[in-house]
């Protein structure tokens, strides 16, 4: 996939290099028109979540087939259609349209397209450190996205939560539990179970609504600013939480679910649990497994440092007698913010407003993305968004609306002109 992206960039006339990554290369490229024009740092990803064996697909996940929905509207269905090959290829097609129409780009563009975002971007920090001067010379960053929801509202978000990818592991040893390997479950009356210890350790971190109760976290977490509250108040009357639940495929939201909580609560999610074996069908061996593991993601709001949260986790577990629960921080990055009055954000808001109404501005995205590398590490403002509807990221039948592709491309073109005029 990296070489395919590189070929697309070369077709636009860009100079291209594949920078080595831990698992997949970073594709960098430069479209330079004039030293007098501003430079936009274009960020996207070409990797996707795995789809092999995932139930629920109505078409092969990598076939990119066009399927009619219940209302007869055309959807382009496939893994990565929405997150994020659709926005990537749609943006590159827009740039190709500039060249084919003989219209000069209104700005220079530097491309940073990675292939490890879905596993926490482990190579991105090193790449930025090695290329900081060139990246910091850019005026702003842009991350395209199909930002229109199922109700036709296009949303611009002024930031992202941070992400911690964690592993909890309990293995039998001096503290108790099986030592040489799995043992028969008949010993359960006298032998500790690593699985139960893992479950109890995880349960100590949340309350009955799965809200984090991590010791000390509340004191680390800033309250939403007045500007945040004003933005939430401006959109709250337009947000239909039952419709939101239906859009994401949920029958019932948690009691007390709110827009403020969605954006400004730290959350801990268990991604996967593993212990024991299931050989065939649904029959498990009656064993006390020697090792039990849980993989989790912890999303933090702006102002909450991931390393400080990791330290709180270790202390929280130790305080409750879970010193034998191993805790590993697989990767992490902090939350990030951008401002509504930054020229790059204003350009995106203007472009989206040109092709989509209504337009809403949210203070932050409930999802996580490593955008701190732009605002905090490189030191440039960024804008994230675009026109067009898609959904189903990471799940079966991920899609974008086929008829929204052209408006998305028009928005990108309008954004480039507005950005060039605002910062040139």
C-alpha positions in Angstrom: 0.0 0.0 0.0 2.9 2.4 0.8 4.3 2.0 -2.8 0.8 2.6 -4.2 0.5 5.9 -2.3 4.0 6.8 -3.4 3.1 6.2 -7.0 0.0 8.4 -6.7 2.1 11.2 -5.3 4.7 10.9 -8.1 1.8 11.1 -10.6 1.0 14.5 -9.1 4.6 15.6 -9.7 5.7 15.3 -6.1 9.2 14.3 -5.0 8.7 11.2 -2.8 10.6 9.2 -0.3 9.6 6.1 1.8 10.9 6.6 5.3 11.4 3.3 7.2 9.0 2.6 10.1 8.9 0.0 12.8 6.3 -2.0 10.8 5.4 0.0 7.7 7.1 3.0 6.0 6.0 6.6 6.2 5.4 8.1 2.8 6.6 11.6 2.5 6.3 13.9 -0.5 6.6 17.5 -1.5 4.7 19.5 -4.1 6.5 22.8 -4.3 5.1 25.6 -6.4 6.6 28.9 -5.1 8.6 30.1 -2.1 6.1 33.0 -1.8 3.2 30.7 -1.1 2.3 29.1 2.2 3.0 25.4 2.8 0.4 23.0 4.0 1.4 19.8 5.8 -1.0 17.1 4.6 -1.4 14.2 7.0 -3.2 10.9 6.5 -2.9 7.2 7.1 -2.9 4.3 4.6 -3.2 1.4 7.2 -6.5 0.0 8.3 -7.9 -2.3 11.0 -7.8 -6.0 10.1 -11.0 -7.4 8.5 -10.1 -11.1 7.9 -12.6 -13.3 9.7 -14.7 -10.3 11.0 -18.3 -11.4 10.9 -21.1 -9.2 9.5 -19.7 -8.1 6.1 -22.2 -8.2 3.2 -19.5 -7.9 0.6 -15.8 -8.9 0.6 -14.1 -6.3 2.9 -11.5 -5.3 0.3 -13.7 -5.4 -2.8 -14.8 -1.7 -2.5 -18.3 -2.6 -3.9 -21.1 -0.1 -4.4 -24.2 -1.3 -2.4 -27.6 0.3 -2.1 -28.8 1.0 1.5 -32.3 0.6 2.7 -33.3 4.0 1.2 -31.8 3.2 -2.2 -28.7 5.5 -1.7 -25.4 4.2 -3.0 -22.7 3.3 -0.5 -19.1 2.5 -1.3 -18.5 -0.4 1.1 -15.1 -1.7 2.2 -12.4 -1.7 4.9 -10.9 1.8 5.0 -13.5 3.5 2.9 -14.3 5.8 5.8 -11.2 5.4 8.0 -9.2 6.6 6.1 -8.5 5.5 2.5 -11.6 7.3 1.3 -10.4 10.7 2.5 -6.8 10.0 1.4 -7.7 8.9 -2.2 -10.4 11.6 -2.4 -7.9 14.3 -1.5 -5.3 13.0 -4.0 -8.0 12.9 -6.7 -8.7 16.5 -6.0 -5.1 17.4 -6.5 -5.0 15.4 -9.7 -8.0 17.4 -10.9 -6.1 20.6 -10.3 -3.3 19.3 -12.6 -5.7 18.0 -15.2 -7.5 21.3 -15.4 -4.3 23.2 -15.6 -5.0 25.2 -12.4 -2.0 26.1 -10.3 -2.2 25.0 -6.6 -2.7 27.9 -4.3 -0.2 26.6 -1.8 2.8 24.2 -1.5 2.0 20.8 0.0 4.2 18.5 2.1 2.8 15.0 2.5 3.1 12.8 5.6 1.2 9.6 5.1 1.8 6.9 7.7 1.1 3.2 7.8 1.1 2.6 11.6 -1.7 4.9 12.9 -4.0 2.0 13.8 -1.3 0.5 16.1 -0.5 3.8 17.9 1.9 5.4 15.4 5.1 4.0 17.0 7.4 5.4 14.3 5.9 8.9 14.0 7.8 10.5 16.9 11.1 9.4 15.6 10.3 10.6 12.1 9.3 14.0 13.3 12.4 14.3 15.4 14.6 13.5 12.4 12.7 15.9 10.1 11.6 18.6 12.5 13.1 21.6 10.7 11.3 20.8 7.4 8.0 20.1 9.1 8.1 23.2 11.3 8.6 25.3 8.2 5.0 24.4 7.2 2.4 27.0 8.0 -0.3 24.5 9.1 -1.4 20.9 8.9 -4.6 19.4 7.3 -6.2 16.1 8.0 -9.2 15.4 5.6 -12.2 13.5 6.9 -15.7 12.6 5.9 -17.3 14.7 8.7 -21.0 14.7 7.9 -23.1 12.5 10.2 -26.2 10.5 9.2 -28.5 13.4 10.0 -26.7 15.6 7.4 -24.8 17.7 9.9 -21.2 18.5 9.1 -19.0 18.7 12.2 -15.7 20.4 12.7 -13.8 19.3 15.8 -11.1 21.4 17.5 -9.0 18.7 19.0 -8.6 15.0 19.8 -8.3 12.9 23.0 -5.0 11.2 23.7 -4.5 7.5 23.7 -2.8 4.9 25.9 -2.6 1.3 24.7 -2.2 -1.0 27.7 -1.7 -4.6 28.5 -2.6 -6.1 31.9 -1.1 -9.6 32.5 -1.3 -12.0 35.5 0.9 -15.1 35.5 1.1 -17.7 38.2 4.2 -17.4 40.4 5.3 -16.9 44.0 2.2 -14.9 44.8 0.0 -18.0 43.9 -1.6 -19.6 40.8 -0.1 -22.3 38.5 3.6 -22.1 38.1 4.7 -24.8 35.6 1.7 -24.4 33.2 -2.1 -24.7 33.2 -3.6 -27.0 35.7 -6.9 -28.9 36.2 -9.8 -26.8 37.4 -10.5 -29.2 40.2 -7.7 -27.4 42.2 -9.7 -24.2 42.2 -10.7 -24.5 45.8 -7.0 -24.2 46.9 -5.2 -22.5 44.0 -5.5 -18.9 43.0 -6.7 -18.2 39.5 -4.8 -15.6 37.5 -8.0 -15.0 35.4 -10.0 -14.0 38.5 -7.2 -11.8 39.8 -7.1 -10.0 36.4 -10.9 -9.6 36.4 -10.8 -8.1 39.9 -7.9 -5.8 39.1 -9.7 -4.5 36.0 -13.0 -4.1 38.0 -11.2 -2.0 40.6 -10.6 0.7 37.9 -14.3 1.4 37.0 -17.7 1.8 38.6 -21.0 0.2 37.7 -21.3 2.5 34.6 -17.7 1.6 33.5 -16.6 5.2 34.4 -13.0 5.4 35.5 -12.5 5.5 39.3 -8.7 5.5 39.1 -7.1 7.0 42.2 -5.8 10.5 41.6 -7.1 10.9 38.1 -9.8 13.5 38.9 -7.1 15.8 40.3 -5.1 15.5 37.1 -8.1 16.3 34.8 -8.8 19.9 33.9 -12.4 21.0 33.6 -13.8 22.1 30.2 -13.0 25.8 29.6 -15.7 28.4 29.2 -15.1 28.3 25.5 -15.6 24.6 25.5 -18.9 25.0 27.4 -20.1 27.7 25.0 -19.4 25.4 22.0 -21.2 22.5 23.7 -24.1 24.7 24.5 -24.3 25.9 20.9 -24.6 22.4 19.5 -26.3 20.6 22.4 -29.8 21.6 21.2 -29.1 20.0 17.8 -27.6 16.7 19.1 -30.0 13.8 19.2 -28.5 11.1 21.4 -31.0 8.4 20.5 -30.2 9.1 16.8 -26.5 9.0 17.6 -27.0 5.6 19.3 -28.9 4.3 16.2 -26.1 5.6 13.9 -23.4 3.7 15.7 -25.6 0.5 16.1 -26.4 0.7 19.8 -29.9 0.0 21.2 -29.4 1.8 24.5 -26.9 4.4 25.8 -25.6 4.5 29.4 -27.8 6.2 31.9 -26.8 9.9 32.1 -25.0 9.8 28.8 -24.2 13.4 27.7 -22.4 15.3 25.0 -20.0 16.8 27.6 -19.1 13.3 28.9 -18.5 12.0 25.4 -16.0 14.7 24.8 -14.5 15.4 28.2 -14.4 12.1 30.1 -11.4 9.9 30.4 -12.4 6.4 29.4 -11.0 2.9 29.8 -12.1 0.2 27.3 -11.2 -3.5 27.3 -10.3 -4.4 23.8 -9.5 -8.1 24.3 -9.3 -10.7 27.0 -7.3 -13.9 26.8 -7.0 -16.9 29.1 -7.2 -20.6 28.5 -8.1 -22.3 25.2 -11.2 -23.0 23.1 -10.2 -25.9 20.8 -13.4 -26.5 18.8 -16.8 -24.8 18.8 -17.7 -23.3 22.1 -16.1 -26.0 24.4 -13.3 -24.7 26.6 -10.9 -26.9 28.5 -11.6 -27.1 32.2 -8.3 -25.5 33.3 -6.9 -22.9 35.6 -4.8 -21.0 33.0 -1.4 -20.0 34.1 -1.6 -16.6 32.4 -4.5 -14.2 31.8 -4.1 -11.1 29.7 -6.2 -8.0 28.9 -5.5 -5.4 26.2 -7.1 -2.0 26.8 -7.2 1.5 25.5 -7.4 4.5 27.9 -8.4 7.8 26.3 -7.3 11.0 28.0 -8.6 14.5 27.6 -6.4 17.6 27.0 -4.1 18.4 29.8 -3.8 14.8 31.2 -0.3 13.4 30.6 -0.3 9.7 29.6 2.8 8.8 31.7 1.3 10.4 34.8 -1.8 8.2 34.3 0.3 5.1 33.9 2.0 5.9 37.2 -1.5 6.3 38.8 -2.5 2.9 37.4 0.5 1.2 38.9 0.0 2.8 42.3 -3.8 2.1 42.2 -3.2 -1.6 41.6 -0.5 -1.9 44.1 -2.6 -0.2 46.8 -5.2 -2.9 46.4 -2.9 -5.9 46.6 -2.4 -6.4 42.9 1.3 -6.0 42.8 1.5 -9.2 40.8 -0.6 -7.7 38.0 1.9 -6.7 35.3 1.1 -3.4 33.5 2.7 -2.6 30.2 2.3 0.7 28.3 2.5 -0.5 24.6 2.3 3.0 23.2 0.8 6.4 24.0 0.3 10.0 23.0 -1.4 13.0 24.6 -4.5 14.9 23.6 -4.3 18.0 21.4 -6.2 21.1 20.7 -6.6 23.7 17.8 -8.3 27.0 17.8 -11.3 28.2 15.8 -9.7 31.4 14.8 -6.5 29.8 13.4 -6.4 30.6 9.6 -6.3 26.9 8.6 -9.3 26.1 10.8 -11.2 29.2 9.5 -10.4 28.1 6.0 -11.9 24.6 6.6 -15.0 26.0 8.3 -15.6 28.3 5.4 -15.1 25.6 2.8 -17.4 23.1 4.6 -20.0 25.8 5.0 -19.9 26.4 1.3 -20.9 22.9 0.4 -22.8 21.7 3.5 -25.4 23.0 5.9 -25.9 22.8 8.9 -22.3 23.1 10.1 -21.4 22.4 13.8 -18.2 23.1 15.7 -17.3 20.7 18.5 -14.5 21.5 21.0 -13.0 18.1 20.7 -13.3 14.7 19.1 -14.2 11.8 21.3 -11.8 9.7 19.3 -8.0 9.7 19.6 -5.4 10.7 17.0 -1.8 11.7 17.3 -2.4 15.4 16.3 -0.3 16.6 19.2 2.6 16.1 16.9 1.4 19.1 14.9 0.2 21.4 17.7 2.8 20.5 20.4 5.8 18.8 18.8 6.1 20.5 15.4 4.4 23.7 16.7 1.9 24.4 13.9 -1.9 24.7 13.9 -4.0 22.0 12.3 -7.5 21.5 10.9 -9.4 18.2 10.7 -12.6 17.6 8.8 -14.5 17.8 5.5 -17.9 17.3 3.9 -19.4 13.8 3.2 -20.9 11.0 5.2 -19.3 7.7 6.2 -19.5 5.3 9.1 -18.6 1.9 10.4 -14.9 2.5 11.1 -13.2 -0.7 12.3 -16.5 -2.7 11.9 -18.2 -4.7 9.2 -19.7 -2.9 6.2 -17.6 0.3 6.7 -18.7 2.8 4.1 -18.8 6.3 2.6 -21.8 7.6 0.6 -20.9 7.4 -3.1 -22.7 10.6 -3.9 -20.8 12.5 -1.2 -17.4 11.9 -2.9 -17.8 14.9 -5.3 -18.8 17.3 -2.5 -15.9 16.1 -0.4 -13.5 16.8 -3.3 -15.0 20.3 -3.9 -14.6 21.1 -0.2 -10.9 20.1 -0.3 -10.4 22.3 -3.4 -12.2 25.3 -1.7 -10.2 24.7 1.5 -6.9 24.9 -0.4 -7.9 28.2 -2.1 -9.1 29.7 1.2 -5.9 28.5 3.0 -3.7 30.0 0.3 -5.5 33.3 0.5 -5.6 33.4 4.3 -1.9 32.6 5.0 -0.3 33.8 1.8 
